[in-house]
Amino acid sequence: MKLLAFAATSSSKSINKQLVTYAASLVADASVEILDINDYEMPLFSQDKEEVLGQPEQAKAFYAKLGQADAIIISFAEHNGSYTAAYKNLFDWTSRIDMKLFQNKPMVLLATSPGPGGAATVLAAATGSAPYFAADVKASLSIPSFFDNFDSEKQQISNPEILDKLQSAVSQLNN
């Protein structure tokens, strides 16, 4: 299985990147590629810019990466209850290539934050809208209080209950 995984944030110190990297490592028999959405940075989307630029190469490359994968894991950072600007911009540009940008790929959607909310608001938005963009969401999981539940030295979940939930979620990609 070709597994594509990325954090929906541009932060170089992203806890969501740590989470998605660890989650991807739990998928049995997967060849994993971890993307950095910074590699797909583009001007802020607008119809005016689209008329001038057309479809940027970064959006085409991101769309192609999604298409080449057998499965996808995304971990969402939450900014003020919503998507990060970096992810939303990449999503907006790519959806102009094809509204079905997730191309019917099986997906697991994750989110985490330092606080007890676990970025659940953005995860709910992503999970609710994903089917409209041809995502086959197999599971979603919010992980609260990241620093209490993730061992940063070992780069793994330290809470056994959360680990069980995460393993169960990613195992859905093999079904």
C-alpha positions as CSV (number, residue, x, y, z in Angstrom):
1,M,0.0,0.0,0.0
2,K,1.3,3.5,-0.9
3,L,0.3,5.6,2.1
4,L,0.4,9.4,1.8
5,A,0.4,11.3,5.2
6,F,0.7,14.9,6.1
7,A,-0.1,17.5,8.7
8,A,-2.5,20.2,7.5
9,T,-0.2,23.0,8.8
10,S,2.9,24.9,7.7
11,S,4.4,24.8,11.2
12,S,8.0,23.4,11.3
13,K,7.3,22.4,15.0
14,S,3.9,20.8,14.3
15,I,2.6,18.4,16.8
16,N,0.2,17.3,14.1
17,K,3.2,16.3,11.9
18,Q,4.5,14.2,14.8
19,L,1.1,12.6,15.2
20,V,0.6,11.8,11.5
21,T,4.1,10.5,11.1
22,Y,3.6,8.1,14.1
23,A,0.1,7.1,12.9
24,A,1.4,6.3,9.4
25,S,4.1,4.1,11.0
26,L,1.3,1.9,12.5
27,V,-0.1,1.0,9.1
28,A,1.0,-2.6,8.3
29,D,2.8,-3.2,5.0
30,A,2.6,0.4,3.9
31,S,5.2,2.3,1.9
32,V,4.8,5.7,3.6
33,E,5.5,9.2,2.2
34,I,5.2,12.1,4.6
35,L,4.4,15.3,2.7
36,D,5.2,18.8,3.9
37,I,2.6,21.2,2.7
38,N,5.2,24.0,2.7
39,D,6.4,22.4,-0.6
40,Y,3.1,23.4,-2.1
41,E,3.0,27.1,-1.1
42,M,1.1,29.3,-3.4
43,P,-0.4,32.9,-3.4
44,L,-3.6,33.2,-1.5
45,F,-6.4,31.9,-3.7
46,S,-8.8,34.2,-5.4
47,Q,-10.7,34.1,-8.7
48,D,-8.7,37.1,-9.8
49,K,-5.4,35.3,-9.2
50,E,-6.8,32.1,-10.8
51,E,-7.6,34.1,-14.0
52,V,-4.0,35.4,-14.1
53,L,-2.1,32.2,-12.9
54,G,-4.4,29.4,-14.1
55,Q,-3.7,26.3,-12.2
56,P,-0.4,26.6,-10.4
57,E,2.1,23.7,-10.7
58,Q,2.1,23.2,-6.9
59,A,-1.6,22.5,-7.0
60,K,-1.2,20.1,-9.9
61,A,1.7,18.3,-8.1
62,F,-0.4,18.0,-4.9
63,Y,-3.4,16.7,-6.8
64,A,-1.1,14.1,-8.5
65,K,0.4,13.0,-5.1
66,L,-3.1,12.4,-3.8
67,G,-3.9,10.4,-6.9
68,Q,-0.8,8.2,-6.7
69,A,-1.6,7.2,-3.1
70,D,-3.6,4.1,-2.2
71,A,-4.6,5.7,1.2
72,I,-4.2,9.0,3.0
73,I,-3.8,10.1,6.6
74,I,-4.2,13.8,7.4
75,S,-3.7,15.4,10.9
76,F,-5.4,18.8,11.2
77,A,-4.0,21.6,13.3
78,E,-6.7,24.0,14.5
79,H,-6.4,27.8,14.2
80,N,-9.2,29.6,15.9
81,G,-11.5,26.7,15.5
82,S,-10.8,26.1,11.8
83,Y,-8.3,25.0,9.2
84,T,-4.9,26.6,9.0
85,A,-4.6,29.2,6.3
86,A,-1.8,27.2,4.6
87,Y,-4.0,24.1,4.3
88,K,-7.1,25.9,3.3
89,N,-5.2,27.7,0.6
90,L,-3.7,24.5,-0.8
91,F,-7.1,22.9,-0.6
92,D,-8.8,25.8,-2.4
93,W,-6.3,25.8,-5.3
94,T,-6.4,22.0,-5.6
95,S,-10.2,21.8,-5.6
96,R,-10.2,24.1,-8.6
97,I,-8.5,21.3,-10.6
98,D,-11.1,18.8,-9.5
99,M,-13.7,19.1,-6.7
100,K,-13.3,15.4,-6.1
101,L,-9.7,16.1,-5.1
102,F,-9.4,13.2,-2.7
103,Q,-10.2,10.8,-5.6
104,N,-12.1,8.3,-3.6
105,K,-9.1,7.3,-1.5
106,P,-9.6,5.7,1.9
107,M,-8.6,8.2,4.5
108,V,-8.1,8.5,8.2
109,L,-8.5,12.0,9.6
110,L,-6.8,13.0,12.8
111,A,-6.3,16.2,14.9
112,T,-4.5,17.1,18.1
113,S,-3.8,20.2,20.1
114,P,-2.0,20.9,23.4
115,G,-5.4,21.5,25.1
116,P,-8.2,19.2,26.1
117,G,-10.3,20.0,23.0
118,G,-7.9,18.1,20.7
119,A,-8.7,20.3,17.7
120,A,-12.1,18.5,17.6
121,T,-13.8,21.5,15.9
122,V,-11.6,21.5,12.8
123,L,-11.7,17.7,12.7
124,A,-15.5,17.7,12.7
125,A,-15.5,20.2,9.9
126,A,-13.0,18.1,7.9
127,T,-14.8,14.9,8.5
128,G,-18.2,16.4,7.7
129,S,-17.1,17.9,4.4
130,A,-14.6,15.3,3.2
131,P,-17.2,13.1,1.4
132,Y,-18.2,16.1,-0.8
133,F,-14.6,16.1,-2.1
134,A,-14.5,12.3,-2.8
135,A,-12.9,11.2,0.4
136,D,-13.7,7.7,1.7
137,V,-13.3,8.5,5.4
138,K,-12.7,5.2,7.2
139,A,-12.1,6.7,10.7
140,S,-11.4,10.0,12.5
141,L,-9.8,10.6,15.9
142,S,-9.2,13.7,18.0
143,I,-6.3,13.4,20.4
144,P,-6.6,15.8,23.3
145,S,-3.7,17.2,25.5
146,F,-1.0,16.2,23.1
147,F,1.9,16.7,25.5
148,D,0.2,14.5,28.1
149,N,-0.5,11.7,25.7
150,F,2.6,11.7,23.4
151,D,6.1,10.9,24.3
152,S,8.2,13.4,22.3
153,E,11.5,11.6,23.0
154,K,10.2,8.2,21.8
155,Q,7.9,9.9,19.2
156,Q,4.9,7.7,20.1
157,I,1.6,7.8,21.9
158,S,2.1,7.1,25.6
159,N,-1.5,6.7,26.7
160,P,-2.6,3.1,26.1
161,E,-6.3,3.9,25.6
162,I,-5.5,6.5,22.9
163,L,-3.0,4.2,21.3
164,D,-5.7,1.5,21.0
165,K,-8.0,4.0,19.4
166,L,-5.3,5.2,17.0
167,Q,-4.4,1.6,16.0
168,S,-8.0,0.8,15.4
169,A,-8.4,3.9,13.3
170,V,-5.4,3.3,11.0
171,S,-6.2,-0.4,10.7
172,Q,-9.3,0.6,8.8
173,L,-7.1,1.5,5.9
174,N,-6.3,-2.2,5.4
175,N,-9.9,-3.2,5.1
